Amino acid sequence: AGGNMELVDMFNYTNNIANSLSMKPFYLSSGEKATITANFQCFNNAPTLYYREPQNNIDMQALEAFYIDYYMIYAPPSTYKSPVNQPSLDGVIAGYRLLTEVAPLYELTCYGFWQCKQRYSTQQEVIDDATAYRQKQLPVDAIVQDWHYWGANDDWGPQWDPTNYPDPAGLVEQLHNMSFYFMVSVWSKFGQNATCLKYLEAQANKTGNVEIIDESASSPWFDPYNKQAQIDYYYCINSTMFSIGVD
């Protein structure tokens, strides 16, 4: 199939993975050429990305992406030593590392088996699952507590629901005693009754430094680019998470 062909990717932000990507495959014979147009719809904007390959040149143009830099990494097998003695992505990765500098390895704890689900609802549920993993000798290294550990939506923030998580410090201690690491998902937005939101608002009232984005919204966000907001948000996380041993 030659001539002009179109690939359309409609990214609809509905978390419906099956419907968020629509790709039409096509096939070319050796030496055959085609023009590909990819249209990406993001929010209410619809930038178009054109890809054209005339002879040995590649042209890329985005009509609305004025503030994006594109880096093309050219890595034919002749420019790098391939460990498999054939064309591979090794040269592309080498070029990427040249642009970004060498990435350091994470600490050893990051390379184990992490268990995360949607979601643990109570402190006892976490302990029961952790105990079962050890009894069954399943090699789990870390358990992740995902959202809603704070309780009601109005309390959305880095705080523990006293009904379902009556002793978070004890929870962390029990997990550590079973050789688990414990990670908690924290969010940068808040319910209207969240303790951290009240703290940031109080700090802003003292200093005049506004630390909340869209404070009138039902779920306002803290301003991550505000230096004092970063410090105050960390204070919230430290007081409820790090101070009790969350990893």
C-alpha positions, 0 to 999 in steps of 0.5 A, a space after each residue: 500500500 503506497 501513497 498517503 496514509 493516516 494514523 490517528 491517535 485520539 487521547 481522550 483522557 478517560 482512562 479507557 485504554 482500549 478506546 484511547 488509542 486507535 492505530 491502523 496498521 499498513 505494510 510497505 514493500 521493499 523500496 516503497 515510500 509513503 507519507 504518514 500523518 499523525 494527529 494528536 488531540 490533547 484537551 481542546 488543542 489539536 496539534 498535527 505532527 507531520 513526518 516525511 522521509 524524502 531520500 536520506 532526510 527526515 522532516 518533522 513539523 508541529 503546527 502548534 508545538 511552538 515550545 517543544 524541542 525535538 531531538 532526533 538520535 541517529 544511530 546506525 550500526 556503523 557508529 557504535 559497537 553492538 553487543 549482538 552484532 546486528 542493528 539494535 536500539 543500543 545506539 539510540 540508548 547510547 545517544 540518549 544517554 549522551 544527551 541526558 548524561 549517564 543516569 545513576 542506578 537507583 538504590 538496591 531496594 528499588 529493584 525488588 518485587 513491589 506489591 501495589 493494588 487498587 487499594 488497601 482499605 484498612 490497616 488490618 488488610 495491609 497486615 493480613 496480606 503482608 503476613 500471608 506473603 511471608 507465610 507463603 514465602 512469596 518474595 515481596 520486598 515492598 508494599 504500597 498503600 495507594 489512595 483513600 487512606 485519609 478517609 472521606 474525600 473532604 479529608 483528601 491529603 497526607 493524613 490517616 483515617 483514624 477509623 481504618 488506620 488507627 495506628 499508622 506508626 504501629 503499621 509501619 513497625 509491623 511491616 518493617 519487622 516482617 522485612 517489608 518496605 512501606 511506600 504511601 502514595 501522596 497527592 498534591 491536591 486536597 479535600 476542603 477539610 484536609 489538615 495539610 490544606 489548613 496548614 498551608 492556608 495558615 502559613 499563607 495568611 501569616 506571610 502573604 505568600 499564596 501557596 494554593 492554586 484555585 483555592 475555591 475549587 472543591 479539590 485545590 492544589 498546592 503550588 509546586 513552583 512556590 518555594 515556601 509551599 514546597 517547604 510547607 508541603 514537605 512539613 505535612 508529609 514529614 509529620 504524617 509519613 517520614 516521622 513514623 518510618 514510612 520509606 
